[in-house]
Amino acid sequence: MHPSETEGSDQTSPPETTDSNQPVENVASLPPERQSALEKRMQGAATDDGSVAADTGEGQVFGDPEGDAQYLHAQSGDTCATVAQEGIIEKRTGVDYGEEALAQEAYDQGWTDEFGGTYPQDMGNLLEAHDISTQRWLDGSADAETLKEQLSQGKDLMAAVDMGALYQDEAYAGAGHAVWVTGLETDAEGQVTNVTVNDSNHPEGPQTHDYATFKNAWDGRNRLLVAAG
């Protein structure tokens, strides 16, 4: 699906909550006690290209969550978009440049704020800087069909979400976050039921959310999506 198209199962427009002047990650705006709680959440154990869609008999699985889990890294600041791109760059080039080097590169280019938070319009710039082509949906037109189509083509997807909605914790409501969408599950009718992500707040392993929860969180950031590859 082209970024300007709106066909698919999510016909309602997401709320206009993405401010292009605000970084995707804005954890620094949370109260100190919530930042501390988030740091504890992050302290977990570190742990082919082409068309990817497997028939489970009742539905389909798109993507390769198990394979992509090896590229999951923890973030140390408001660097979730940077760390998501770190994993995708490592997967596609074979080189892990590390969070620190990529965060510095992004900051030097003006793509992040002083805390490491990436500006929405600049999500994907690190990928392009490392010779990985991207396609971006910045206008809220991406939907479940977009995710299925892009994953079936072997693309790596990065989505901006509302952290409070994703974690179903109002204490984080309004805090931006970015995750690498590594897999989808659909039912027999082709409707997306679950979404699996590499989440740099959960370095212990991939996280699976029911689609309603993911969609609510994705809506909170205007369904911003970047496809790599």
C-alpha positions, 0 to 999 in steps of 0.5 A, a space after each residue: 500500500 502506498 503511503 497516500 492510500 487509505 484502503 484496508 481494515 482501519 477506516 477511521 482516522 487516528 487522532 491527530 496527536 503527533 506533533 512534528 516538533 516533539 520527539 517520538 520518545 518523550 520519556 524525559 517529560 514523565 515524573 521522576 518516579 515513573 522514569 525510575 519505574 520504566 528503568 526497572 522495566 528495561 532491566 531484563 536479560 539481554 538476550 531472510 529477507 523476501 516474502 514471509 507469510 506462513 499458513 497456520 491452518 486457521 490463519 497466517 503468520 507474517 514476519 519472523 519474530 523469532 529470527 528478528 529477536 537476535 537483533 533486539 537491543 535495550 535503550 539507555 535513554 530516550 533512544 527507542 527509535 535509534 535502537 530500533 534502527 540499530 537492530 534493523 541496520 544490524 540485520 540488513 548490513 551485518 554491522 552493529 554500530 551500537 546505540 551510542 554511536 548511532 545516537 551521536 550520529 542522529 544528534 549531530 544531524 539534528 534528527 534528535 533532541 538532547 535526550 536522544 528522542 527522535 523527531 517523527 519526521 526523522 524516523 528512518 533517517 538513520 536507516 537511509 544514512 546506512 544505505 537502507 531504503 525506506 518508505 514512510 507513512 506520516 499522515 495516518 494512512 497506514 493500517 492493518 493491511 499496510 502492516 500485512 502487505 509490507 511484512 509479506 514483502 520482507 520489509 522491516 517495520 518501525 512504528 510510533 506508539 503511545 507508551 501508556 496505551 501499549 503497556 495499558 498503564 495510564 502512568 505512561 499516557 502520552 509518552 511516545 515510544 517506537 517499536 520494531 514490528 516483527 510479526 503479525 498473526 491473523 485469523 481465518 478471515 484474515 483479520 489481524 489478531 496479534 502483533 509482535 514487536 521488538 521493544 527496547 524497553 523489554 530487552 528480555 525478548 519480543 513482546 506480543 500484543 493483541 491488535 486492539 491494544 497495539 492499534 490504540 497505541 499506534 492511533 495515539 501517534 497518528 499511525 506513523 510507520 516506516 518500512 525498511 528494505 
